[in-house]
Amino acid sequence: MSRPAGRGSRRLTRWWRRRSLRTRLTVIAATAIAVCVFLAFQVASELLEWELRDAAEDQLRADSRVLATDAERAGLAQVQLAPYPGSGRLVRVILPDGSIRTPAGQPALPPVSEHAGRVAQGASAVLMESGDSDDGGYLVYTLRAGDGAVQVARAADDGPINEFGFGMLLIGLLCVVGGALVGRAVARTGLAPIDRLTAAAVRVAHTRDLDADIPDEGGGEIRRLIQAINDMLAALRDSRRAQRLLAEDAAHELKTPLTSLRLNAELLIRLDRRGTLDSALPAESRTRLLNDLGAQVAELSTLAAELTDLARGDVSDESTEVIDLADVVVVAATRARSRVPDIEVALDVTSVWVSGRPAGLQRAVLNLIDNAGKWSPADQPVQVRLRAEGASAVLEVDDAGPGIDAADVPRVFDRFYRADSARAMPGSGLGLSIVKRVVDAHGGRVTVARSARGGALLRVDLPAAVPPALNGAPARRTVVPPPSRK
């Protein structure tokens, strides 16, 4: 039996979940009103029944006192009992010997009960009881009179209760129907902003038009929902605009090295097909051309890697942890030396702990050192300093190059931006942009100024963190010593 009941409950649950919110609100409103009407009917019926019974009992007491007075005057056996008029009260006289007298033509009452017989014998003075007969139920009041008792009874009349119940049923049905209509109207009015919001969202999905903001209407939760969706549309617009700019900039930046690479490759293929490769290109020219091809492939590889890193944005599977930034700087400097053997890096770092992603921070520091290495003269090292300053970890990278012009400073962290003086230098213009994105993601800031040596000074400020050793956890250090230089 439990399984069919469980299946029925699940079917009802599935049916309910498939209904629209408007239908649910309508059903809930109608059900709530129906329950309220039913409870009100029950309470009102009980109160009405109590009131009618109290009134009937009061009337029976009054009539019995009159009959008892007449019986005591004339005697129980001689008291006059008027013929039954066909409706109204019913009377009965209980004689001392237990026999009874009733008016002529009166319907039979239920037999005298044991308790009523005790009243007639003087054991008690009064008794109110209910009795049943073939004609229905009766409310019987027994009063001691003389040596016996008199009884006055009324037939139980459910007519007023039934009429009241029928009236309440009609009122309840009207209330339920009215409640359903009102609930549907309220649901339609309350959900109208949701309907318009849904239509606007469907329109945006079909047209791909993210520029059409949804009108701000309604109040409370509806307004907050509309504002949240408008903020989401704005974020999507910014994301799509950034993707479009990234694609356009990438296409522009890839065009030059790809064109040069294609021309050089076509030249080699054409000469090889003619069989004049050795005569047309001396060994020195071939070496230079092959070196150019290698440099262009390396430039394309670097650009592709930077584009991939930049397109990822802040999406990363790497978890945030508390690390010693000095370790990150040492590892980045080691990588910079291995990539460009001619670069000189002078480290002056102290242990400063930060909360961040090690790989992202290492990429930012490596880009800073690479950028400084392109401009620093061969006899002047790139100086990298790390220190704690208040509640911040301060990283400074400076070079002895020509510095950055004041006109280029506002755009130095823009993607693909390269100053006129840097056009002939290798690079894609993405390195410092990646630095800014990483620093911003870690809650810090990066600035550019002129160093004391006349070159560029790039400064990174990151929020410092409490070393893990002070939190009861072991300190994490991954210092990698730089390779020996001969």
N, C-alpha and C positions, 0 to 999 in steps of 0.2 A: 504493500500500500504506500510505502514511503517513496518508492521510485516513481510511480505515476504522479504523485504529488510534487516531487522534485522537478520532474520534466515539465509539469504544468506551470510551476513557478518560473522555470527558466524561459519557457515560451512567453509567459506574460512579461517577464523582464525584457526579452528581446523585442517584443511588440512595443513596449513602452519606450525603449531606446530609439526605435525607428520613427517615433512620432516627432513632429516638429516642435520647437519650443513654444510656438503660439498655441498649438493643440494641447501641449502639456499644461500651460498656464490656464487655458480654458477649463480643462478637466479638473485641475486642482481647485480653481475657484468654485466650480459647480459642486464638487465633492465637499469642499469646506462648508458651503452654504447648506447643502443637504444634511450634513452631520449636525450643524448648528440648529437647523429646523427640527430634526428628529429629537435632539436633546431638549430643545425648548418644548416640543410636544409632550415628551415624557414628563417633564417637570410640571408643565401646566395641567396635564391630565391628572397627575397625582394631587395637585393642589385643588383642582376642581372637584375631584372625587371626595377629598377630605371635607371641603366646604359643604357639598351637598349632603354628605353623611351627617355632619354636625347639625345642619339645619333640620334634617329629617329626625334625628334623635331628639333635638329640642322640641320639635312639634309632637313627637310621640310622648315625651314626658309631660308636656302640657295637657294633651288629650287624656292621658292615663290618670292624671291628678283629678281632672273633672269627673271622669267615670268612677274613680275610686270614691270621691266625695258623694256622688249619687248612690253608689252601692252601699256605703256605710249608713246613709240616711234610710234608704228603703230596704236594705238587706240584699245580700247577694242573690238570693233566690227570687226576690220580687222586683229588683231594679228593672226598669223598662229599657229594653234594647230595641232601638228603632230599626225597621227593616233596612236591609242593605240597599243603598241607592244605585248600585251598579258600578261605582268607582269610589276611590278615596280610601279612607282608613278602614281597617278591619278590627273588630273587637271580640274579646272572649272573656268570660267570667269563669274562674276556677273555684268551685264550691269546696267546702271543707272536706267532703268525702272523696274528692278527686274528680268528680264529674264536672262537665263543662256546659256552659250556655253560650250560644252564638245567635246573632240576629238572623232573621229569616232571609233566605236567598243569598246569604253570604258564602263565598267560596271557602272551601275547607283549608284551614291552616295546618301547618305541620303539627304532629302530636306534641303534647306538653312534654317538655324535656325534663330530665331529672332535676336540673338546677332550678327550673321554674317551679317544679313541685315542691322543692325545699322552701322557695319564697312563699308559696301558699301555705306551708306548714309553719311559717314564722321563723325559719332558720336564717333568712336574710330579708332585707327590706325591698331591694330593687334588683333588676337584672336586665341587661341589654344583650341580646344575642341575635345571631343570624340563623335562619332556617330555610330549608328547601322543601318544596312540595311539587306536585305534578304540574302546577301552573307556573312555577318559577320560584325565585328566591324571595325571602321576606326578611325584614328587619323587625324584630319583636321585642317590645319593652314590657316587662312584668313588674307590677307594683303591688305590694301587700295592701290588702283592703279587708277590714273586718276579720273574719276567721278564714278567709281564702285570699284570692288575688285577682286582679284584673290584668288583662293583656291588651295592648294596642299594637297593631302591626301595620306596616306599609309594604306593598310589593316593591321589590328592588327594581328601580327604573334606570336602565342603562341608556335611555334615549338621549338625555343631555350630553352624556359622555360621547356617545356615538356621533351625535350631531357636531359636537366640538371637534372630535377626531376627523370627521369628514371635512369640516371647514379648514382645520389645520393642514390636512392633506392637500386640499386645493391651494391653500396659501403656500405650502411647501413646494408644490410643483411650480407655481408661479415664481417663487423665489429662486428655485434652482434654474429655471429657464432664464429668468432675468439675470441671475448671477453668471450663467454661462455667457449670455450676450454681453454683459458688462465686462466679464473677464476677457472675452475675445476682443472687445473694443479697447480695453486697457492694454492687452498684449499687443494689439496692432499699433496703438499709439506709442507704447513704450519701446516696441521693437522697430518702429519706423526708422530711427537713425541706424539701427543695425542693418536693416534692409538696404538703406542707401549706402551704407558702408560696404556691404557685400557687393552691391552693384558696381560701386567704384572699384573695388578690388578685382572683380571679374573683368571690368573694362581695362584696367591696367594690365592684367594678365593676358588679355587678348590683343591689345594694341601695343604692348611693351612700352607704353608712354609713362615714364617715371616722373615727368614734370608736372603732372596734373595732381595737385594736392587735394585731399578730401576736405570739403568745407567743415569748419569747426562748429559743431552745433550740439545741442543737448547740454547736459550737465553731469557732474559727478563722474561715475565710472565710464559713461559713454564718451565724455569729453577727453578723459585720460586715454581711453582706447584709441580715439581718433588722433590725438596728439602723438601717441606711441607709433601708430601706423604711418603718420606723416613723417615722423623722425626716421622710421625705417625706410620710407621712400627716399628721404633725403640722403640717408647713408648709402642706399643702393645707387642713387644718382652719382654720388661722389665716387663710389666704387667703379661704376661703369665709366665715368669720366677719367678716372685714374687708369683704368685698363686701356681705354682708347688712347690716352696720352702715352702710356707705356708702349703700346703697339706701334704708334706713330714714331715715337722717339727711337724705339728699337729698330724699326725699319730704316729710319734715317741713318742711325749709327752703323748698322750692318751693311748698308749700301756701299760705303767707301772701301772697307777692307775686302768685301766680296768682289767688288769690281776690279780692284787691284789684283786679287788672287786669281780671278778668272782670266784677266789679260795676260798675266805672267804664265799661267798654265796653258792658255791657247798659243802663246808664243813658243813655248817648249814643244807642244804637240805639233805645231805647224813645221817648225824646223826639223823635228824628228822625222816627220812624214817625207819631207823633201830630202832627207839624208844630208842636210847641211848643218846639223847641230854642232859638230865639232869645228867646222870652218867658220860658221857665222858667230859662234859664241866661244871666245877663248876660255881657257880653264878659269881664269880669274873672274870673268864676267859670269860664267856658269855658277861659280861658287857664291858670288854676290847675289845672283838671282835666286839660288836655292836658299840662301840665308834669308832673303826677303820673304820667300814663300813660307819658310819656317816661322818667321816673326809674325807674318799675317795670320797663319794658322793659330799661333799662340795667342795673338790678340783676339781672334774670334772665340777661342776657347775661354779666355778670361771674360770676354763680354758675355758669352752665353751663361757662364757660371754666375756672374753678377746679376744678369737679368733674371735668372732662376731664383736667386736669393731675394732679389727685390720684389719679384712678383709674388713670392710667398707671403710677403707682409709679415704680420706678427704670428702667423700660423706656424707652430713648431711643436714637435712631439717631445722636445727636451724639457725636462722638469726644472723648476727653479730650486736652487739650493744656496746655502750660505757658503761662499768661497772666499779665499784670499785673492784679492785682485792682483797682488804682486806675482802670484803664480801664473796668472793669465798673461800678464805683461811679459814675463820671462819667456814663456812658451811662444808668444807672438813674435818677440824679438828673435828667437831662435829660428822660427820659420822664415822670417824676413831675411836673415843672413843666408839660409840655405837656398832661398829662391833667387836672391841677387847677391852673389858672393862679394861684389865690390862695395856693398853698403856697409857703413860703419854705424853701430848703435851704441851709444853711451847710456848705460842704465844707472839710475839713481832712485831706487824704489825702497819703500818701507812697507811693512805688512799692514794692509787695510782690508777689512772684511766687508763684503757687500752681499746682497741677496740678488741673484740673477741666474741667467743661463750661461754656463761656461763657454759653450761653442760660439754663441752669438757675441758675447763680449770679446772673445779672442779674435773673431773676424773683424770687429770694429777696431781693436787696437792694431791688428795687422794692416788694415787699410790706412790707418793714420801713419804708421811707420813707412809703408810703401809710398804714400803720397809725399811724405817728407823726404824720403830717399831719392825721389826723382829730381828734387830741386837742390838738394844739398851738394855742394862741391865735393870733389873726391877727397880732399884733404880735411874736410869738416864733417864730423860725425853728426848723426841725428841724435839729439839729446831727448831722453825719455825720463820723466820724473814722476814719481807717485808718492803722495803723502796724504796724511789725514789733516783735514782742516775743519775744525768744528765738528758738525754732524755729517760731513761729506767726505767722500774719497775724491781727491783731485788728481787727475792725470794730465800731464802737459807733454806735448810733443812739439819740438821746435827744430827748425833747420836754419842754415846760413845762406839760404837762397835769396832770390830777389824779393820775396814777400808777395802779398796779395794786394792788388790795387784797391783803393777805397771803393771804386765803382763796382768792383766784383764781389765785395764782401757780402752784400744782401743776397746774392744768388749762388754763393759758393757751395751751399748744401742742396741745391736743386739737382734733380736727376738730369744727367747728360749735359749739364752746363760745363763748359770749358772756356776759360778766359782766352782772349786773343793770343796772349803770350804762351798759352799751353797747347795751341793747336798742333805744334810740331812734336810735342812730347807724347809718348805712348800712354794709353789709358782710354777709358770709355766715358769718364765723367760720372761714374756711378759710385765710386769708392766712398766719397764723403757723404753722399746721400744715404748709403747703407749705414754709415756711422751714426748719422742723425736718427735714423729709424730705430736702430738698436738702443741708442741712449734714451730716446723718448720712451721706448717700451719699458725701460728700467726706471722710469721716473726721474731721469736726470736731464741735463742740458749740455749742449756743446756750443762753444763760442770760438771765434777766430780773432786774433789780434796780431800785432807785429812783435817779434821777439827782440830781445836785447842784441842779438847778433845780426839783426836786420832782416831776417827771414820771417816766415809765418810761424805763429804760435797758436796751436790748436789746444784748447782746454776742455776737458770733460769733467763735469761734476756729477757724482752719483751718490745717492743716499747710503751712508755707512750703516753697517749692521753689527750686532753684538757677536763677537767670535763664538763659535760653537762650544769651545772649551768652557766658557762662562755659563753655558746652559746645561752643563753636565754631559755634553756629547764630545767625542774626540774631534780635534781640529783637523780639517782636511787640507793637506798641502801637497801640491804636485809640481814642485819647482824642477824645471829641466835645465841643467847647466848649458850655456852656449857652447858651440863647438870651438875647439882651439883654432886660432888663426895664425898661420905661419907667415 
